[in-house]
Amino acid sequence: MNRLEHFQRLVERQPENELFRFSLAQALDAADRGDEAVPHYQFCVAKKPDWMIAHILLGKRLLASGRKEEARAQLELGLRLAIEQSHEDPEREVRALLADLDR
């Protein structure tokens, strides 16, 4: 069983587990099935609104899907959380992504 199948099974058994959903979303992204990852990232940020990396990954996924305004909202939340939580590398990455959106 590969990583994707593993997390799909875990989510089937425990659909309310945000860690399983997050891991499934990442596995979907890695398998070039990123659009399928979106609802799992959305679940994560709804359940844990202060989950910085989930906001950022959701924003990046939405951006890759051409959903720029939705992406901007998630990235701005991720940026705010990165600053509040003193995560400098994610802060720099998100600032660059937002700057690209404004071009």
Phi and psi in degrees as GROMACS dihedral restraints (atoms count N, CA, C in turn):
[ dihedral_restraints ]
;  ai    aj    ak    al  type     phi  dphi    fc
    3     4     5     6     1   -85.6    20    10
    4     5     6     7     1   175.2    20    10
    6     7     8     9     1   -59.3    20    10
    7     8     9    10     1   -43.3    20    10
    9    10    11    12     1   -61.0    20    10
   10    11    12    13     1   -49.6    20    10
   12    13    14    15     1   -61.2    20    10
   13    14    15    16     1   -39.8    20    10
   15    16    17    18     1   -57.4    20    10
   16    17    18    19     1   -50.0    20    10
   18    19    20    21     1   -74.1    20    10
   19    20    21    22     1   -29.7    20    10
   21    22    23    24     1   -60.8    20    10
   22    23    24    25     1   -43.3    20    10
   24    25    26    27     1   -66.4    20    10
   25    26    27    28     1   -41.4    20    10
   27    28    29    30     1   -62.6    20    10
   28    29    30    31     1   -41.1    20    10
   30    31    32    33     1   -67.5    20    10
   31    32    33    34     1   -37.7    20    10
   33    34    35    36     1   -59.6    20    10
   34    35    36    37     1   -38.8    20    10
   36    37    38    39     1   -77.4    20    10
   37    38    39    40     1   -35.4    20    10
   39    40    41    42     1  -135.6    20    10
   40    41    42    43     1    74.4    20    10
   42    43    44    45     1   -65.3    20    10
   43    44    45    46     1   -17.7    20    10
   45    46    47    48     1   -90.1    20    10
   46    47    48    49     1     0.9    20    10
   48    49    50    51     1   -84.6    20    10
   49    50    51    52     1   108.1    20    10
   51    52    53    54     1   -68.3    20    10
   52    53    54    55     1   -28.0    20    10
   54    55    56    57     1   -69.6    20    10
   55    56    57    58     1   -39.5    20    10
   57    58    59    60     1   -65.3    20    10
   58    59    60    61     1   -41.2    20    10
   60    61    62    63     1   -62.9    20    10
   61    62    63    64     1   -42.4    20    10
   63    64    65    66     1   -62.8    20    10
   64    65    66    67     1   -45.7    20    10
   66    67    68    69     1   -64.6    20    10
   67    68    69    70     1   -38.3    20    10
   69    70    71    72     1   -63.9    20    10
   70    71    72    73     1   -43.2    20    10
   72    73    74    75     1   -59.1    20    10
   73    74    75    76     1   -44.1    20    10
   75    76    77    78     1   -65.1    20    10
   76    77    78    79     1   -39.6    20    10
   78    79    80    81     1   -65.4    20    10
   79    80    81    82     1   -39.5    20    10
   81    82    83    84     1   -62.8    20    10
   82    83    84    85     1   -43.9    20    10
   84    85    86    87     1   -58.0    20    10
   85    86    87    88     1   -45.8    20    10
   87    88    89    90     1   -64.7    20    10
   88    89    90    91     1   -27.1    20    10
   90    91    92    93     1   -91.8    20    10
   91    92    93    94     1    16.2    20    10
   93    94    95    96     1    58.0    20    10
   94    95    96    97     1    36.6    20    10
   96    97    98    99     1  -123.9    20    10
   97    98    99   100     1    43.8    20    10
   99   100   101   102     1   -58.6    20    10
  100   101   102   103     1   -35.4    20    10
  102   103   104   105     1   -62.2    20    10
  103   104   105   106     1   -31.2    20    10
  105   106   107   108     1   -72.2    20    10
  106   107   108   109     1   -18.9    20    10
  108   109   110   111     1   -76.5    20    10
  109   110   111   112     1   -26.1    20    10
  111   112   113   114     1   -52.3    20    10
  112   113   114   115     1   -52.9    20    10
  114   115   116   117     1   -62.9    20    10
  115   116   117   118     1   -26.8    20    10
  117   118   119   120     1   -74.1    20    10
  118   119   120   121     1   -42.2    20    10
  120   121   122   123     1   -63.3    20    10
  121   122   123   124     1   -40.6    20    10
  123   124   125   126     1   -61.1    20    10
  124   125   126   127     1   -40.4    20    10
  126   127   128   129     1   -58.9    20    10
  127   128   129   130     1   -45.3    20    10
  129   130   131   132     1   -61.2    20    10
  130   131   132   133     1   -46.7    20    10
  132   133   134   135     1   -72.7    20    10
  133   134   135   136     1   -27.1    20    10
  135   136   137   138     1   -70.2    20    10
  136   137   138   139     1   -38.0    20    10
  138   139   140   141     1   -78.5    20    10
  139   140   141   142     1   -35.3    20    10
  141   142   143   144     1  -131.8    20    10
  142   143   144   145     1    84.3    20    10
  144   145   146   147     1   -60.4    20    10
  145   146   147   148     1   -16.8    20    10
  147   148   149   150     1   -97.6    20    10
  148   149   150   151     1    14.2    20    10
  150   151   152   153     1   -82.4    20    10
  151   152   153   154     1    91.1    20    10
  153   154   155   156     1   -55.0    20    10
  154   155   156   157     1   -53.1    20    10
  156   157   158   159     1   -65.5    20    10
  157   158   159   160     1   -32.4    20    10
  159   160   161   162     1   -65.7    20    10
  160   161   162   163     1   -40.1    20    10
  162   163   164   165     1   -62.6    20    10
  163   164   165   166     1   -43.7    20    10
  165   166   167   168     1   -65.9    20    10
  166   167   168   169     1   -46.6    20    10
  168   169   170   171     1   -65.8    20    10
  169   170   171   172     1   -37.2    20    10
  171   172   173   174     1   -62.9    20    10
  172   173   174   175     1   -45.0    20    10
  174   175   176   177     1   -60.1    20    10
  175   176   177   178     1   -43.3    20    10
  177   178   179   180     1   -64.7    20    10
  178   179   180   181     1   -39.7    20    10
  180   181   182   183     1   -66.3    20    10
  181   182   183   184     1   -43.7    20    10
  183   184   185   186     1   -63.7    20    10
  184   185   186   187     1   -40.1    20    10
  186   187   188   189     1   -61.4    20    10
  187   188   189   190     1   -43.8    20    10
  189   190   191   192     1   -63.9    20    10
  190   191   192   193     1   -25.3    20    10
  192   193   194   195     1   -90.1    20    10
  193   194   195   196     1     3.1    20    10
  195   196   197   198     1    81.7    20    10
  196   197   198   199     1    10.9    20    10
  198   199   200   201     1   -95.5    20    10
  199   200   201   202     1    69.2    20    10
  201   202   203   204     1   -61.9    20    10
  202   203   204   205     1   -43.4    20    10
  204   205   206   207     1   -69.7    20    10
  205   206   207   208     1   -39.3    20    10
  207   208   209   210     1   -64.7    20    10
  208   209   210   211     1   -40.0    20    10
  210   211   212   213     1   -62.3    20    10
  211   212   213   214     1   -45.1    20    10
  213   214   215   216     1   -56.8    20    10
  214   215   216   217     1   -44.8    20    10
  216   217   218   219     1   -60.8    20    10
  217   218   219   220     1   -43.7    20    10
  219   220   221   222     1   -69.1    20    10
  220   221   222   223     1   -41.2    20    10
  222   223   224   225     1   -66.2    20    10
  223   224   225   226     1   -38.3    20    10
  225   226   227   228     1   -64.4    20    10
  226   227   228   229     1   -39.7    20    10
  228   229   230   231     1   -63.4    20    10
  229   230   231   232     1   -44.9    20    10
  231   232   233   234     1   -60.1    20    10
  232   233   234   235     1   -39.5    20    10
  234   235   236   237     1   -64.0    20    10
  235   236   237   238     1   -46.8    20    10
  237   238   239   240     1   -58.3    20    10
  238   239   240   241     1   -43.9    20    10
  240   241   242   243     1   -67.5    20    10
  241   242   243   244     1   -39.3    20    10
  243   244   245   246     1   -60.7    20    10
  244   245   246   247     1   -41.3    20    10
  246   247   248   249     1   -66.9    20    10
  247   248   249   250     1   -49.0    20    10
  249   250   251   252     1   -60.1    20    10
  250   251   252   253     1   -36.0    20    10
  252   253   254   255     1   -96.2    20    10
  253   254   255   256     1     6.4    20    10
  255   256   257   258     1    57.4    20    10
  256   257   258   259     1    48.0    20    10
  258   259   260   261     1  -106.3    20    10
  259   260   261   262     1    96.6    20    10
  261   262   263   264     1   -70.9    20    10
  262   263   264   265     1   -42.1    20    10
  264   265   266   267     1   -64.0    20    10
  265   266   267   268     1   -48.8    20    10
  267   268   269   270     1   -61.1    20    10
  268   269   270   271     1   -35.6    20    10
  270   271   272   273     1   -59.8    20    10
  271   272   273   274     1   -46.9    20    10
  273   274   275   276     1   -62.2    20    10
  274   275   276   277     1   -43.6    20    10
  276   277   278   279     1   -61.6    20    10
  277   278   279   280     1   -45.1    20    10
  279   280   281   282     1   -69.8    20    10
  280   281   282   283     1   -38.6    20    10
  282   283   284   285     1   -58.7    20    10
  283   284   285   286     1   -40.9    20    10
  285   286   287   288     1   -66.6    20    10
  286   287   288   289     1   -41.9    20    10
  288   289   290   291     1   -62.9    20    10
  289   290   291   292     1   -43.0    20    10
  291   292   293   294     1   -67.6    20    10
  292   293   294   295     1   -36.7    20    10
  294   295   296   297     1   -63.7    20    10
  295   296   297   298     1   -39.7    20    10
  297   298   299   300     1   -64.0    20    10
  298   299   300   301     1   -36.7    20    10
  300   301   302   303     1   -64.3    20    10
  301   302   303   304     1   -31.4    20    10
  303   304   305   306     1   -82.7    20    10
  304   305   306   307     1    -4.5    20    10
